[in-house]
Amino acid sequence: MRIFGALFLCLLLVGCATRAKMNNLSLGMTKSQVLSVMGRPASTAATHGTEVLRYDLHDNVFDEHASEYWVTLENGRVSEYGRAGDWK
C-alpha cells in the first residue's frame, strides 16, 4: 500500500512541475533562456521578427488531453506567453 501512495505522490509532483515551468518564464527572456526552462517546443513558426513556440502540456498527470501553451518572441525576446486563448 505504501508503494501505491508513494507512486501517487510522485505523479502528483510531476504534474506540478509542468505548471512550474510556465511560472518560470518572464517577459524579456531570450529564446535560449526559454528553451532552458521549457525544453524543446512541439512546433515553431516565425514571420517578420516574431517567432512563436508551441508547447503541448498536460494540466496534470491524470489529464489525457494536452493543452497548447504559446511563447511569443519579438526581436528575440519574450513578449507574451500563456495558454492558448488567454490573450488575443
Secondary structure, 3 states (H helix, E strand, C coil): CHHHHHHHHHHHHHHHHHHHHHHCCCCCCEHHHHHHHHCCCCEEEEECCEEEEEEEEECCCCCCCEEEEEEEEECCEEEEEEECCCCC
